[in-house]
């Protein structure tokens, strides 16, 4: 079975386990974008591996639900990425929407408390590391940053590796390549990668929307121990009272702190 099929089946396990009313074959077919026969095979696979599925008659159709056996609650447990995202959004909302931030932080705390102690201890160091590597420079909203680019940079930072990135810059006719050590991500609109050239310590900003490709290198790359991403962001970008970005694209907000590409 290919990786995409494994992922789709595990996603179906999650949906069947968290649905209060159950899913019909038609629900599975539409949500997965597959034929009815494929939806039936996916249901049968879940029934065989994780079942038995509960079958509930709803008129002429049948709804399926999954009651996970004890010990399989890892399927519905949050991931490090999900918890980090929730806590990061809560932090970003503090400046302009404190009530929203309080609710999100309360939710994050409740989710963590509900985890098994062993799972919580395992996840907390990775959550902390991810939060140290990312800040929002205003309340988040959708941007054009590609998910695969973000995840590649995040993985390099967590593993302490340098990266090669290919950027499309309006001022250059051809793509440019940068070999850098990633220092952190500044999310928002626009969004930036904070990085320094390999062998140098002065960071600069690269527009994440312009990054077309990220290649993790077999070369160590760690930001300085005394580097503070939040302080750097406030000094070089900051936010206006309405949450908009103070630094214009391509500006040099602070020569001592690098430049923007």
C-alpha positions, 0 to 999 in steps of 0.5 A: 500500500502506498504512503498516500493510501496509508495516510488516507486510511488513518485519516478515515480512522480518525474521522470514524472515531470522532464522528458523533453520528457516524459516516455513510459510504457516500460520506467517505466517498465524497470526503476522500474523492474516491469511487464508491468501491474504493470507499467500501474497501477503505471501510473494510480495511478499517473494520479489519484493522481497528474494528469492528465498526458499529453499524447504525441504520439511518433510513435506507443507509447505514452509518459507521462509527469506530469505538477505539479499543483501549490503548489506541487513543493515539489516533485521536490524540493531538500531534506536536504540530497541532499543539504548537499551532494552537499555542502559537496562534494564542500567543499571536492574539495576545496583543490585539485580542486578549480575550481570544488569546485567553480562550485559546490558551485555556483550550491548549491547557485542557488538551495537554492535561487530558493527555497521558502523563507519558505522552505529555512528557514526550511532546512538551520538549518538541512543542517548546522547541517549535514555539522558540523557532516561530513567532507571529508578527500580528494576528494570523490570517491566510498567506501564500506560504507553501506547506511543504516549504514550512515543514522542510524548514521546521524539520531542519531547525529541529534537527539542527541542519543547514539548508539550500533554498531557491527563491524567486525574487521580482528584482531578479530575472532568474531564481537565486540560491541561498545556503543558510542556517535557519534561525526561525520563522516569522509568520503572518502576512508577509511571512519571513524566514530568519536565516544567516549564510552558512559560516556567518552570524548576522541574520537577514529576512527572506520572504517565505512566499518567494521560496520555491524549494528547500533542501536539507543538507547533511551539514550542521547548522545551529543559530547562536545560543543567545539569539532571541527570535521575538526580540529580533522580530520586534526590532526589525519588523514589529507591528503597527497598532492595527497589526500591519507590518511596519517593514516594507518588502525588500526594506532594510529595517535595521542594518545591524540586524541584516537585510530583507530579500 
